[in-house]
Amino acid sequence: MRDNAKRVIHPLPLRVMHWLNALAIIVMIGSGWQIYDASPLFGFTFPRSITIGQWLAAAIAWHLAFMWLLVSNGVCYVVWSLASGHYRKLLPIRPREVWRDFTAALTFRLKHETGIYNAVQKLLYVGVLFAGLVAVVSGLAIWKPVQLWFFCNLCGGYFAARYVHFFAMSAIAAFFAVHLALVAMVPKALPPMITGGRQP
């Protein structure tokens, strides 16, 4: 039984948290775009067809509901990752290896080994985890700027927190887009994230 568990590429807890995270991120980005449209920071708004909530109050309700899913799922991931040793797959991140794998990816010569993260993947995963933390902190600062004033101050004030939140969201959305593109380029990576897969 233990040998079989070791041969699983993506353990069940990781798969469950991965898909819950994907759901939470999709809803939070879509509802966040609707909230943004109510008071844009820049000279554009998002098309209503790709937002969630259709009006401000509904979008806020969706956003807050899935915020708790994202946060609780994130806490579970950190605890599980530390307890299982999964975090070792993401570390260390060496600049020389990142550059090597990045240049290999640009020339379509990057090898894909199932269950093993290359240096670029490690950097992107750690980066999106950091962006998620920044999004949560800045989001809480916007939601409760008086009660959670320490988060607000950490972001440079309420108005600065809105920009911090927007750019953290943008980083997560960019990661999401790159992630989907890579799955499309290497479709064999998807089934193990559904079934768990087996290492040879």
C-alpha angles and dihedrals in degrees: 000000000000091000090051091050090053091052093056108106096206115021118223096254090054093049093049092048091045094056094041088052092049090052093047093048094049092051094043094049093046094047091041090057090054090050090048091052090059090063111009120206094201138031096278142062132207119256110262090230091070098042127091123226099029091222134043103257094047091047091052090050092052091044095052094043093054092039088071091049090051094047096045091045090050092051090049090050093052093047093045093044092052094043096047097038091239090134088072089072089065097047144113105030111195119191093220092054092046091053092046093051093041093055090044090053092051090056093042091244098114111124118225115215113188112242094010123100118218119219094264091051090050091052093047094048094048089044094053091047088055091046089051091053091049091048092052095047094046091043091054089048090055094043097049107014093162101042093039095038092144090064089045091052091046089058093047097259136313098296093044089049089061090058092044089051093048094051092045088052090048091053091050092047090049090050089049091052093047090046092054091046091053092049089051089051093046104030093170087074092068104064094059089055087058103037101023093242126216130259114234 
